[in-house]
Amino acid sequence: MRRVYLAGPPYADEYRRRAADLVRRIGWEPIDPMRRDFRDRTQGNEAEIVEGDLADIESCDAVLAAFTSPDEGTAMEAWYAHSRGKLVIAYTAERRRIRGRSTWRT
């Protein structure tokens, strides 16, 4: 089963719920890094957070990244996935089309 990593700001709960539903409807497995919820306790846990996120991205076929508000974690996750040849789909609140290309490896 193909897997999709749901990148996004820590408090984007509605995005995560809707994205997970959409991903399941197309028969893929959503991987939500917030299952390891470090909100309000990131200090001292930075390495564990980053290592877990990178391992999740490695295990996925694609990344759906919510760029609805500035978030350096989401940017890092999208960049890392792209650098690993993963398909990265950017979700924004804007209605204009943003052109870009990522390489999909099967």
N, CA, C and O atoms as CSV, one atom per row, in Angstrom:
chain,resi,resn,atom,element,x,y,z
A,1,MET,N,N,0.841,-1.175,0.000
A,1,MET,CA,C,0.000,0.000,0.000
A,1,MET,C,C,0.892,1.246,0.000
A,1,MET,O,O,1.856,1.334,0.760
A,2,ARG,N,N,0.557,2.193,-0.853
A,2,ARG,CA,C,1.314,3.454,-0.889
A,2,ARG,C,C,0.995,4.288,0.343
A,2,ARG,O,O,-0.103,4.235,0.896
A,3,ARG,N,N,2.001,5.062,0.751
A,3,ARG,CA,C,1.873,5.868,1.974
A,3,ARG,C,C,2.159,7.337,1.671
A,3,ARG,O,O,3.017,7.661,0.851
A,4,VAL,N,N,1.424,8.217,2.348
A,4,VAL,CA,C,1.582,9.663,2.183
A,4,VAL,C,C,1.848,10.291,3.543
A,4,VAL,O,O,1.079,10.110,4.486
A,5,TYR,N,N,2.950,11.032,3.630
A,5,TYR,CA,C,3.306,11.765,4.848
A,5,TYR,C,C,2.561,13.099,4.842
A,5,TYR,O,O,2.619,13.839,3.860
A,6,LEU,N,N,1.867,13.404,5.927
A,6,LEU,CA,C,1.085,14.641,6.032
A,6,LEU,C,C,1.901,15.709,6.759
A,6,LEU,O,O,1.875,15.804,7.986
A,7,ALA,N,N,2.623,16.505,5.979
A,7,ALA,CA,C,3.429,17.583,6.548
A,7,ALA,C,C,2.553,18.808,6.739
A,7,ALA,O,O,1.685,19.095,5.915
A,8,GLY,N,N,2.780,19.525,7.822
A,8,GLY,CA,C,2.022,20.746,8.057
A,8,GLY,C,C,2.332,21.319,9.426
A,8,GLY,O,O,2.963,20.657,10.252
A,9,PRO,N,N,1.895,22.540,9.671
A,9,PRO,CA,C,2.130,23.169,10.975
A,9,PRO,C,C,1.536,22.329,12.107
A,9,PRO,O,O,0.562,21.607,11.894
A,10,PRO,N,N,2.111,22.417,13.299
A,10,PRO,CA,C,1.667,21.579,14.416
A,10,PRO,C,C,0.179,21.691,14.762
A,10,PRO,O,O,-0.422,20.711,15.202
A,11,TYR,N,N,-0.415,22.852,14.574
A,11,TYR,CA,C,-1.810,23.032,14.986
A,11,TYR,C,C,-2.788,22.987,13.817
A,11,TYR,O,O,-3.889,23.529,13.916
A,12,ALA,N,N,-2.409,22.358,12.727
A,12,ALA,CA,C,-3.264,22.260,11.546
A,12,ALA,C,C,-4.126,20.991,11.627
A,12,ALA,O,O,-4.104,20.159,10.720
A,13,ASP,N,N,-4.870,20.858,12.702
A,13,ASP,CA,C,-5.647,19.641,12.945
A,13,ASP,C,C,-6.712,19.389,11.887
A,13,ASP,O,O,-6.910,18.246,11.474
A,14,GLU,N,N,-7.402,20.437,11.441
A,14,GLU,CA,C,-8.438,20.269,10.426
A,14,GLU,C,C,-7.831,19.792,9.104
A,14,GLU,O,O,-8.379,18.907,8.447
A,15,TYR,N,N,-6.704,20.379,8.723
A,15,TYR,CA,C,-6.000,19.932,7.512
A,15,TYR,C,C,-5.664,18.449,7.624
A,15,TYR,O,O,-5.915,17.684,6.693
A,16,ARG,N,N,-5.102,18.041,8.749
A,16,ARG,CA,C,-4.686,16.652,8.923
A,16,ARG,C,C,-5.880,15.698,8.836
A,16,ARG,O,O,-5.779,14.638,8.219
A,17,ARG,N,N,-6.992,16.060,9.441
A,17,ARG,CA,C,-8.175,15.214,9.406
A,17,ARG,C,C,-8.697,15.067,7.977
A,17,ARG,O,O,-8.971,13.959,7.514
A,18,ARG,N,N,-8.830,16.200,7.288
A,18,ARG,CA,C,-9.354,16.171,5.919
A,18,ARG,C,C,-8.392,15.480,4.959
A,18,ARG,O,O,-8.818,14.722,4.088
A,19,ALA,N,N,-7.096,15.741,5.116
A,19,ALA,CA,C,-6.094,15.109,4.249
A,19,ALA,C,C,-6.074,13.599,4.463
A,19,ALA,O,O,-6.000,12.837,3.498
A,20,ALA,N,N,-6.138,13.164,5.709
A,20,ALA,CA,C,-6.135,11.731,5.999
A,20,ALA,C,C,-7.358,11.055,5.371
A,20,ALA,O,O,-7.244,9.966,4.807
A,21,ASP,N,N,-8.522,11.695,5.466
A,21,ASP,CA,C,-9.735,11.146,4.848
A,21,ASP,C,C,-9.567,11.017,3.337
A,21,ASP,O,O,-9.906,9.987,2.756
A,22,LEU,N,N,-9.041,12.066,2.704
A,22,LEU,CA,C,-8.834,12.056,1.257
A,22,LEU,C,C,-7.856,10.948,0.844
A,22,LEU,O,O,-8.110,10.210,-0.108
A,23,VAL,N,N,-6.763,10.844,1.553
A,23,VAL,CA,C,-5.742,9.844,1.235
A,23,VAL,C,C,-6.317,8.433,1.374
A,23,VAL,O,O,-6.055,7.569,0.537
A,24,ARG,N,N,-7.094,8.203,2.421
A,24,ARG,CA,C,-7.718,6.878,2.602
A,24,ARG,C,C,-8.697,6.567,1.471
A,24,ARG,O,O,-8.784,5.424,1.022
A,25,ARG,N,N,-9.434,7.582,1.007
A,25,ARG,CA,C,-10.412,7.361,-0.064
A,25,ARG,C,C,-9.760,6.909,-1.366
A,25,ARG,O,O,-10.381,6.196,-2.154
A,26,ILE,N,N,-8.520,7.314,-1.597
A,26,ILE,CA,C,-7.837,6.868,-2.824
A,26,ILE,C,C,-7.051,5.577,-2.591
A,26,ILE,O,O,-6.338,5.107,-3.477
A,27,GLY,N,N,-7.189,5.012,-1.396
A,27,GLY,CA,C,-6.574,3.722,-1.123
A,27,GLY,C,C,-5.144,3.765,-0.633
A,27,GLY,O,O,-4.453,2.747,-0.638
A,28,TRP,N,N,-4.694,4.934,-0.210
A,28,TRP,CA,C,-3.345,5.074,0.324
A,28,TRP,C,C,-3.413,5.189,1.842
A,28,TRP,O,O,-4.478,5.446,2.404
A,29,GLU,N,N,-2.294,5.002,2.491
A,29,GLU,CA,C,-2.217,5.116,3.950
A,29,GLU,C,C,-1.632,6.480,4.341
A,29,GLU,O,O,-0.514,6.806,3.940
A,30,PRO,N,N,-2.373,7.276,5.116
A,30,PRO,CA,C,-1.816,8.546,5.584
A,30,PRO,C,C,-0.899,8.304,6.785
A,30,PRO,O,O,-1.221,7.524,7.681
A,31,ILE,N,N,0.239,8.981,6.788
A,31,ILE,CA,C,1.167,8.911,7.911
A,31,ILE,C,C,1.209,10.300,8.545
A,31,ILE,O,O,1.745,11.243,7.964
A,32,ASP,N,N,0.645,10.411,9.723
A,32,ASP,CA,C,0.552,11.692,10.421
A,32,ASP,C,C,1.636,11.771,11.498
A,32,ASP,O,O,1.580,11.041,12.487
A,33,PRO,N,N,2.625,12.656,11.310
A,33,PRO,CA,C,3.693,12.748,12.306
A,33,PRO,C,C,3.196,13.247,13.662
A,33,PRO,O,O,3.891,13.104,14.668
A,34,MET,N,N,2.000,13.830,13.693
A,34,MET,CA,C,1.488,14.333,14.970
A,34,MET,C,C,0.986,13.207,15.875
A,34,MET,O,O,0.537,13.469,16.991
A,35,ARG,N,N,1.056,11.972,15.412
A,35,ARG,CA,C,0.742,10.866,16.316
A,35,ARG,C,C,1.786,10.815,17.434
A,35,ARG,O,O,1.533,10.275,18.511
A,36,ARG,N,N,2.954,11.382,17.162
A,36,ARG,CA,C,3.986,11.569,18.188
A,36,ARG,C,C,3.897,13.030,18.632
A,36,ARG,O,O,4.804,13.813,18.348
A,37,ASP,N,N,2.861,13.394,19.297
A,37,ASP,CA,C,2.535,14.795,19.598
A,37,ASP,C,C,3.515,15.399,20.611
A,37,ASP,O,O,3.496,15.064,21.795
A,38,PHE,N,N,4.362,16.292,20.116
A,38,PHE,CA,C,5.321,16.985,20.962
A,38,PHE,C,C,4.931,18.447,21.199
A,38,PHE,O,O,5.744,19.231,21.689
A,39,ARG,N,N,3.695,18.817,20.854
A,39,ARG,CA,C,3.284,20.214,21.055
A,39,ARG,C,C,3.468,20.583,22.527
A,39,ARG,O,O,3.122,19.823,23.431
A,40,ASP,N,N,4.020,21.768,22.729
A,40,ASP,CA,C,4.289,22.322,24.063
A,40,ASP,C,C,5.365,21.569,24.840
A,40,ASP,O,O,5.535,21.803,26.036
A,41,ARG,N,N,6.085,20.683,24.190
A,41,ARG,CA,C,7.208,20.006,24.846
A,41,ARG,C,C,8.297,19.643,23.839
A,41,ARG,O,O,8.864,18.552,23.884
A,42,THR,N,N,8.576,20.574,22.934
A,42,THR,CA,C,9.600,20.325,21.921
A,42,THR,C,C,11.011,20.489,22.483
A,42,THR,O,O,11.935,19.794,22.061
A,43,GLN,N,N,11.176,21.409,23.435
A,43,GLN,CA,C,12.514,21.672,23.970
A,43,GLN,C,C,13.073,20.415,24.630
A,43,GLN,O,O,12.436,19.811,25.492
A,44,GLY,N,N,14.260,20.041,24.211
A,44,GLY,CA,C,14.913,18.852,24.731
A,44,GLY,C,C,14.570,17.589,23.947
A,44,GLY,O,O,15.190,16.545,24.148
A,45,ASN,N,N,13.586,17.681,23.057
A,45,ASN,CA,C,13.164,16.533,22.266
A,45,ASN,C,C,13.400,16.744,20.771
A,45,ASN,O,O,12.884,15.988,19.949
A,46,GLU,N,N,14.176,17.764,20.419
A,46,GLU,CA,C,14.362,18.125,19.014
A,46,GLU,C,C,14.897,16.969,18.171
A,46,GLU,O,O,14.381,16.712,17.083
A,47,ALA,N,N,15.908,16.280,18.650
A,47,ALA,CA,C,16.502,15.185,17.865
A,47,ALA,C,C,15.488,14.066,17.636
A,47,ALA,O,O,15.394,13.534,16.530
A,48,GLU,N,N,14.737,13.710,18.662
A,48,GLU,CA,C,13.731,12.651,18.530
A,48,GLU,C,C,12.649,13.042,17.520
A,48,GLU,O,O,12.195,12.212,16.733
A,49,ILE,N,N,12.244,14.306,17.552
A,49,ILE,CA,C,11.222,14.792,16.622
A,49,ILE,C,C,11.724,14.703,15.188
A,49,ILE,O,O,11.058,14.127,14.328
A,50,VAL,N,N,12.894,15.270,14.932
A,50,VAL,CA,C,13.438,15.302,13.576
A,50,VAL,C,C,13.727,13.899,13.063
A,50,VAL,O,O,13.386,13.581,11.924
A,51,GLU,N,N,14.344,13.060,13.874
A,51,GLU,CA,C,14.660,11.698,13.446
A,51,GLU,C,C,13.387,10.913,13.125
A,51,GLU,O,O,13.356,10.162,12.151
A,52,GLY,N,N,12.343,11.079,13.932
A,52,GLY,CA,C,11.077,10.394,13.670
A,52,GLY,C,C,10.426,10.874,12.386
A,52,GLY,O,O,9.912,10.074,11.605
A,53,ASP,N,N,10.449,12.196,12.168
A,53,ASP,CA,C,9.862,12.748,10.949
A,53,ASP,C,C,10.615,12.273,9.707
A,53,ASP,O,O,9.994,11.897,8.713
A,54,LEU,N,N,11.934,12.288,9.756
A,54,LEU,CA,C,12.717,11.852,8.596
A,54,LEU,C,C,12.501,10.364,8.309
A,54,LEU,O,O,12.420,9.963,7.147
A,55,ALA,N,N,12.410,9.556,9.345
A,55,ALA,CA,C,12.148,8.120,9.146
A,55,ALA,C,C,10.767,7.913,8.527
A,55,ALA,O,O,10.599,7.068,7.647
A,56,ASP,N,N,9.781,8.682,8.985
A,56,ASP,CA,C,8.439,8.580,8.397
A,56,ASP,C,C,8.463,8.960,6.920
A,56,ASP,O,O,7.866,8.276,6.089
A,57,ILE,N,N,9.155,10.055,6.595
A,57,ILE,CA,C,9.230,10.493,5.195
A,57,ILE,C,C,9.895,9.415,4.343
A,57,ILE,O,O,9.434,9.126,3.238
A,58,GLU,N,N,10.962,8.824,4.844
A,58,GLU,CA,C,11.654,7.757,4.108
A,58,GLU,C,C,10.724,6.589,3.817
A,58,GLU,O,O,10.855,5.934,2.783
A,59,SER,N,N,9.785,6.324,4.720
A,59,SER,CA,C,8.893,5.170,4.566
A,59,SER,C,C,7.703,5.464,3.654
A,59,SER,O,O,6.891,4.579,3.386
A,60,CYS,N,N,7.599,6.696,3.182
A,60,CYS,CA,C,6.448,7.099,2.375
A,60,CYS,C,C,6.805,7.238,0.900
A,60,CYS,O,O,7.968,7.391,0.527
A,61,ASP,N,N,5.766,7.181,0.081
A,61,ASP,CA,C,5.921,7.357,-1.359
A,61,ASP,C,C,5.775,8.812,-1.772
A,61,ASP,O,O,6.282,9.223,-2.816
A,62,ALA,N,N,5.076,9.594,-0.945
A,62,ALA,CA,C,4.794,10.989,-1.283
A,62,ALA,C,C,4.597,11.791,-0.004
A,62,ALA,O,O,4.402,11.242,1.080
A,63,VAL,N,N,4.656,13.113,-0.172
A,63,VAL,CA,C,4.403,14.045,0.932
A,63,VAL,C,C,3.353,15.043,0.475
A,63,VAL,O,O,3.460,15.630,-0.602
A,64,LEU,N,N,2.335,15.227,1.310
A,64,LEU,CA,C,1.350,16.284,1.115
A,64,LEU,C,C,1.676,17.340,2.158
A,64,LEU,O,O,1.537,17.103,3.358
A,65,ALA,N,N,2.110,18.512,1.694
A,65,ALA,CA,C,2.606,19.558,2.593
A,65,ALA,C,C,1.659,20.750,2.609
A,65,ALA,O,O,1.399,21.364,1.574
A,66,ALA,N,N,1.153,21.068,3.782
A,66,ALA,CA,C,0.256,22.217,3.952
A,66,ALA,C,C,1.087,23.471,4.174
A,66,ALA,O,O,1.697,23.647,5.229
A,67,PHE,N,N,1.105,24.339,3.168
A,67,PHE,CA,C,1.786,25.624,3.273
A,67,PHE,C,C,0.740,26.724,3.444
A,67,PHE,O,O,0.704,27.689,2.680
A,68,THR,N,N,-0.105,26.563,4.454
A,68,THR,CA,C,-1.172,27.524,4.722
A,68,THR,C,C,-0.735,28.617,5.674
A,68,THR,O,O,-1.392,29.653,5.778
A,69,SER,N,N,0.368,28.397,6.370
A,69,SER,CA,C,0.974,29.406,7.233
A,69,SER,C,C,2.463,29.096,7.326
A,69,SER,O,O,2.867,27.949,7.140
A,70,PRO,N,N,3.282,30.101,7.611
A,70,PRO,CA,C,4.727,29.878,7.668
A,70,PRO,C,C,5.094,28.842,8.736
A,70,PRO,O,O,4.671,28.954,9.887
A,71,ASP,N,N,5.865,27.857,8.356
A,71,ASP,CA,C,6.302,26.831,9.307
A,71,ASP,C,C,7.600,26.221,8.793
A,71,ASP,O,O,7.621,25.595,7.734
A,72,GLU,N,N,8.669,26.403,9.538
A,72,GLU,CA,C,9.971,25.905,9.095
A,72,GLU,C,C,10.026,24.380,9.082
A,72,GLU,O,O,10.754,23.804,8.275
A,73,GLY,N,N,9.277,23.716,9.954
A,73,GLY,CA,C,9.258,22.255,9.950
A,73,GLY,C,C,8.666,21.701,8.668
A,73,GLY,O,O,9.201,20.755,8.089
A,74,THR,N,N,7.557,22.290,8.221
A,74,THR,CA,C,6.919,21.853,6.981
A,74,THR,C,C,7.856,22.078,5.796
A,74,THR,O,O,7.969,21.223,4.917
A,75,ALA,N,N,8.523,23.227,5.777
A,75,ALA,CA,C,9.466,23.526,4.694
A,75,ALA,C,C,10.607,22.507,4.680
A,75,ALA,O,O,11.007,22.035,3.616
A,76,MET,N,N,11.122,22.174,5.845
A,76,MET,CA,C,12.204,21.199,5.935
A,76,MET,C,C,11.736,19.832,5.465
A,76,MET,O,O,12.462,19.145,4.746
A,77,GLU,N,N,10.534,19.425,5.860
A,77,GLU,CA,C,10.015,18.120,5.462
A,77,GLU,C,C,9.825,18.036,3.948
A,77,GLU,O,O,10.170,17.028,3.330
A,78,ALA,N,N,9.277,19.092,3.354
A,78,ALA,CA,C,9.074,19.115,1.902
A,78,ALA,C,C,10.411,19.093,1.172
A,78,ALA,O,O,10.578,18.362,0.196
A,79,TRP,N,N,11.359,19.892,1.643
A,79,TRP,CA,C,12.684,19.917,1.014
A,79,TRP,C,C,13.341,18.545,1.114
A,79,TRP,O,O,13.884,18.050,0.126
A,80,TYR,N,N,13.302,17.932,2.276
A,80,TYR,CA,C,13.943,16.625,2.466
A,80,TYR,C,C,13.308,15.586,1.541
A,80,TYR,O,O,14.013,14.827,0.876
A,81,ALA,N,N,11.981,15.555,1.504
A,81,ALA,CA,C,11.295,14.585,0.642
A,81,ALA,C,C,11.678,14.802,-0.816
A,81,ALA,O,O,11.961,13.844,-1.535
A,82,HIS,N,N,11.686,16.057,-1.253
A,82,HIS,CA,C,12.070,16.368,-2.633
A,82,HIS,C,C,13.506,15.909,-2.908
A,82,HIS,O,O,13.789,15.349,-3.967
A,83,SER,N,N,14.403,16.146,-1.956
A,83,SER,CA,C,15.812,15.768,-2.149
A,83,SER,C,C,15.980,14.249,-2.217
A,83,SER,O,O,16.986,13.761,-2.733
A,84,ARG,N,N,15.004,13.502,-1.701
A,84,ARG,CA,C,15.041,12.046,-1.734
A,84,ARG,C,C,14.276,11.475,-2.927
A,84,ARG,O,O,14.122,10.260,-3.049
A,85,GLY,N,N,13.794,12.366,-3.813
A,85,GLY,CA,C,13.095,11.927,-5.006
A,85,GLY,C,C,11.631,11.584,-4.782
A,85,GLY,O,O,11.012,10.933,-5.624
A,86,LYS,N,N,11.072,12.015,-3.660
A,86,LYS,CA,C,9.668,11.741,-3.353
A,86,LYS,C,C,8.785,12.770,-4.052
A,86,LYS,O,O,9.198,13.908,-4.276
A,87,LEU,N,N,7.584,12.361,-4.387
A,87,LEU,CA,C,6.590,13.290,-4.910
A,87,LEU,C,C,6.169,14.207,-3.763
A,87,LEU,O,O,5.812,13.731,-2.686
A,88,VAL,N,N,6.211,15.515,-3.990
A,88,VAL,CA,C,5.781,16.483,-2.985
A,88,VAL,C,C,4.647,17.299,-3.571
A,88,VAL,O,O,4.795,17.924,-4.621
A,89,ILE,N,N,3.525,17.289,-2.894
A,89,ILE,CA,C,2.365,18.075,-3.309
A,89,ILE,C,C,2.156,19.153,-2.268
A,89,ILE,O,O,1.986,18.869,-1.082
A,90,ALA,N,N,2.172,20.408,-2.728
A,90,ALA,CA,C,2.001,21.542,-1.817
A,90,ALA,C,C,0.545,21.969,-1.798
A,90,ALA,O,O,-0.052,22.220,-2.846
A,91,TYR,N,N,-0.021,22.050,-0.607
A,91,TYR,CA,C,-1.378,22.545,-0.414
A,91,TYR,C,C,-1.276,23.956,0.138
A,91,TYR,O,O,-0.608,24.190,1.145
A,92,THR,N,N,-1.941,24.896,-0.523
A,92,THR,CA,C,-1.958,26.277,-0.044
A,92,THR,C,C,-3.405,26.752,-0.010
A,92,THR,O,O,-4.292,26.112,-0.574
A,93,ALA,N,N,-3.632,27.864,0.647
A,93,ALA,CA,C,-4.972,28.447,0.703
A,93,ALA,C,C,-5.238,29.298,-0.535
A,93,ALA,O,O,-6.361,29.756,-0.745
A,94,GLU,N,N,-4.213,29.510,-1.351
A,94,GLU,CA,C,-4.368,30.341,-2.544
A,94,GLU,C,C,-5.057,29.565,-3.654
A,94,GLU,O,O,-4.979,28.337,-3.710
A,95,ARG,N,N,-5.727,30.288,-4.531
A,95,ARG,CA,C,-6.430,29.651,-5.637
A,95,ARG,C,C,-5.594,29.595,-6.908
A,95,ARG,O,O,-5.979,28.920,-7.862
A,96,ARG,N,N,-4.465,30.284,-6.945
A,96,ARG,CA,C,-3.660,30.266,-8.165
A,96,ARG,C,C,-2.823,28.992,-8.207
A,96,ARG,O,O,-2.462,28.432,-7.172
A,97,ARG,N,N,-2.527,28.555,-9.412
A,97,ARG,CA,C,-1.727,27.351,-9.607
A,97,ARG,C,C,-0.250,27.688,-9.429
A,97,ARG,O,O,0.248,28.662,-9.994
A,98,ILE,N,N,0.428,26.889,-8.654
A,98,ILE,CA,C,1.864,27.049,-8.444
A,98,ILE,C,C,2.546,25.940,-9.225
A,98,ILE,O,O,2.289,24.759,-8.993
A,99,ARG,N,N,3.402,26.315,-10.134
A,99,ARG,CA,C,4.058,25.314,-10.978
A,99,ARG,C,C,5.381,24.892,-10.354
A,99,ARG,O,O,6.143,25.715,-9.847
A,100,GLY,N,N,5.623,23.634,-10.404
A,100,GLY,CA,C,6.858,23.076,-9.908
A,100,GLY,C,C,6.903,21.613,-10.261
A,100,GLY,O,O,5.913,21.060,-10.740
A,101,ARG,N,N,7.990,20.998,-10.042
A,101,ARG,CA,C,8.105,19.610,-10.426
A,101,ARG,C,C,8.961,18.867,-9.398
A,101,ARG,O,O,9.995,19.363,-8.949
A,102,SER,N,N,8.513,17.694,-9.047
A,102,SER,CA,C,9.268,16.785,-8.201
A,102,SER,C,C,9.343,15.460,-8.940
A,102,SER,O,O,8.461,15.152,-9.742
A,103,THR,N,N,10.345,14.698,-8.694
A,103,THR,CA,C,10.530,13.410,-9.367
A,103,THR,C,C,9.868,12.311,-8.562
A,103,THR,O,O,10.087,12.197,-7.356
A,104,TRP,N,N,9.067,11.512,-9.219
A,104,TRP,CA,C,8.413,10.370,-8.579
A,104,TRP,C,C,9.160,9.118,-8.987
A,104,TRP,O,O,9.322,8.839,-10.175
A,105,ARG,N,N,9.606,8.381,-8.021
A,105,ARG,CA,C,10.296,7.108,-8.307
A,105,ARG,C,C,9.418,5.979,-7.818
A,105,ARG,O,O,8.949,6.000,-6.680
A,106,THR,N,N,9.194,4.997,-8.665
A,106,THR,CA,C,8.378,3.844,-8.261
A,106,THR,C,C,9.241,2.628,-8.052
A,106,THR,O,O,8.731,1.561,-7.709
